[in-house]
Each structure stands twice: as C-alpha cells, then as structure tokens.
Amino acid sequence: MSKTAIIYSFHTQKSKKVAEKIIDAFGKKNIEPVNAEEINKEVFEQFDNFILSAPTWFDGELPNYWDEFVPELEDMDLKKKKFAVFGLGDQKGYPENFCDAIGILSGIIEDCGGKIVGHTSNEGYTYESSQAEKEGKFVGLAIDQENQARLTNDRVKNWVELLNKELK
Ligand SMILES: Cc1cc2nc3c(=O)[nH]c(=O)nc-3n(C[C@H](O)[C@H](O)[C@H](O)COP(=O)(O)O)c2cc1C
C-alpha cells in the first residue's frame, strides 16, 4: 500500500489548523504528519505520496523552512512520487501575490520529476495575480483564513475527496 505524508510547520497557527482538518478528512491512520522544520532527504525517500503546506510569506515567497530546504530538494529525483500542495494566503492583503508559494513549491517539485495532483478551480477568489494559477486553475488548494475562513471546511472536504482519487 502506498504511504502518504503531510508536511507542514508544527509551529504555525493557521496552517497547522488547516493541516489538521486535512488529516481528519483522510483519517489519522492513513496519513503521517511530518514537521516541515525537521525534514531531510530521507523523509522524501520513505513515502510515495506527499501533501505539502506552503503558506505565502514575504510578498510572494516561500516561508523560511521551505526556502532553506530548496537546494536539497532541487537535487532529488522525485519521479514516481505524487505531490499535492495547499497553501494559506490573503487575497485582500496581497492581491498581486496571492498564494504564490503554492506555485513556487509545485514548480520545484515538477522540475525534480514529481507529479503534482489536486488542482482546483480559482472561482470564488478575488485577486490580481498568483503564481499558483496555471491555465486558469490553481495547481493546489488555496486557503484564505483572513477573508474566507467560512469556506475552508468545504474546500478541504472537496480537495480530500479529489486526492483520494488522484493519489491512488
Ligand atoms: C509579512 C507577511 C507577508 C505575507 N505575504 C503574503 C503574500 O505575498 N501572499 C499571500 O497570499 N499572503 C501573504 N501573507 C498572508 C499569509 O500567508 C497568511 O496570513 C497565512 O494565513 C499565514 O499562514 P501561517 O501563519 O500558517 O504561516 C503574508 C503575511 C504576512 C504577515
């Protein structure tokens, strides 16, 4: 059976809360939580499927814990592995960089041969530009706890249903 990890920073407030909703929707026994601040190459060798949390920080950039790991990530061969990326962002506060980190991280993964699943519709969001958008869709799940928290539960539920099909 394929093994799935969810990698997020255990020290965040909002991303952690959303990660826990994703874990609950998957069922705790089906998914292994891994702290993004303690990842290493071996973690990427141990699992087949990955759900990665990439909140956007610093006006369109990855948070530090991912940024520091990028050089190691870029050296990996991720062929045969599947990845789904979710990320928190703020479409009113940062409309020109909404959820950019989703697009940045998934681009790096694809360059290493990994397959990105879990694309979602960008309908219902208002922003000017986003690196998460590709061919009119988001390449992962965009969550906005600042402006659309009441939509989060449904967005997570629908995404996990999609991942249950696409991560097989
Ligand atoms: C300094 C700062 C910069 C931010 N830059 C962006 C950004 O460029 N794009 C975006 O969509 N959200 C941006 N945000 C919003 C965060 O992504 C949002 O608050 C998110 O919930 C943070 O999640 P976390 O606390 O779990 O890391 C920024 C927030 C802060 C405080």
The ligand as an SDF file (V2000), in Angstrom:
LIG
                    3D

 31 33  0  0  0  0  0  0  0  0999 V2000
    4.6570   39.6500    6.3460 C   0  0  0  0  0  0  0  0  0  0  0  0
    3.5840   38.8780    5.6510 C   0  0  0  0  0  0  0  0  0  0  0  0
    3.6580   38.6980    4.2810 C   0  0  0  0  0  0  0  0  0  0  0  0
    2.6540   37.9830    3.5840 C   0  0  0  0  0  0  0  0  0  0  0  0
    2.7340   37.8440    2.2200 N   0  0  0  0  0  0  0  0  0  0  0  0
    1.7170   37.2250    1.5740 C   0  0  0  0  0  0  0  0  0  0  0  0
    1.7250   37.1060    0.1450 C   0  0  0  0  0  0  0  0  0  0  0  0
    2.6340   37.5840   -0.5490 O   0  0  0  0  0  0  0  0  0  0  0  0
    0.6920   36.4630   -0.4680 N   0  0  0  0  0  0  0  0  0  0  0  0
   -0.3660   35.9330    0.2470 C   0  0  0  0  0  0  0  0  0  0  0  0
   -1.2680   35.3520   -0.3730 O   0  0  0  0  0  0  0  0  0  0  0  0
   -0.3920   36.0050    1.5970 N   0  0  0  0  0  0  0  0  0  0  0  0
    0.6050   36.6420    2.2740 C   0  0  0  0  0  0  0  0  0  0  0  0
    0.5760   36.7530    3.6440 N   0  0  0  0  0  0  0  0  0  0  0  0
   -0.5680   36.1710    4.3810 C   0  0  0  0  0  0  0  0  0  0  0  0
   -0.2260   34.8200    4.9990 C   0  0  0  0  0  0  0  0  0  0  0  0
    0.0540   33.8460    4.0180 O   0  0  0  0  0  0  0  0  0  0  0  0
   -1.4190   34.3700    5.8180 C   0  0  0  0  0  0  0  0  0  0  0  0
   -1.5230   35.2310    6.9280 O   0  0  0  0  0  0  0  0  0  0  0  0
   -1.3430   32.9300    6.2720 C   0  0  0  0  0  0  0  0  0  0  0  0
   -2.5130   32.6600    6.9940 O   0  0  0  0  0  0  0  0  0  0  0  0
   -0.1060   32.6240    7.1020 C   0  0  0  0  0  0  0  0  0  0  0  0
   -0.1410   31.2890    7.4700 O   0  0  0  0  0  0  0  0  0  0  0  0
    0.7580   30.7200    8.6550 P   0  0  0  0  0  0  0  0  0  0  0  0
    0.6060   31.6870    9.8100 O   0  0  0  0  0  0  0  0  0  0  0  0
    0.1870   29.4030    8.9600 O   0  0  0  0  0  0  0  0  0  0  0  0
    2.1660   30.6630    8.1670 O   0  0  0  0  0  0  0  0  0  0  0  0
    1.5680   37.4420    4.3280 C   0  0  0  0  0  0  0  0  0  0  0  0
    1.5040   37.6410    5.7130 C   0  0  0  0  0  0  0  0  0  0  0  0
    2.4920   38.3440    6.3610 C   0  0  0  0  0  0  0  0  0  0  0  0
    2.3530   38.5580    7.8590 C   0  0  0  0  0  0  0  0  0  0  0  0
  1  2  1  0
  2  3  1  0
  2 30  2  0
  3  4  2  0
  4  5  1  0
  4 28  1  0
  5  6  2  0
  6  7  1  0
  6 13  1  0
  7  8  2  0
  7  9  1  0
  9 10  1  0
 10 11  2  0
 10 12  1  0
 12 13  2  0
 13 14  1  0
 14 15  1  0
 14 28  1  0
 15 16  1  0
 16 17  1  0
 16 18  1  0
 18 19  1  0
 18 20  1  0
 20 21  1  0
 20 22  1  0
 22 23  1  0
 23 24  1  0
 24 25  2  0
 24 26  1  0
 24 27  1  0
 28 29  2  0
 29 30  1  0
 30 31  1  0
M  END
$$$$
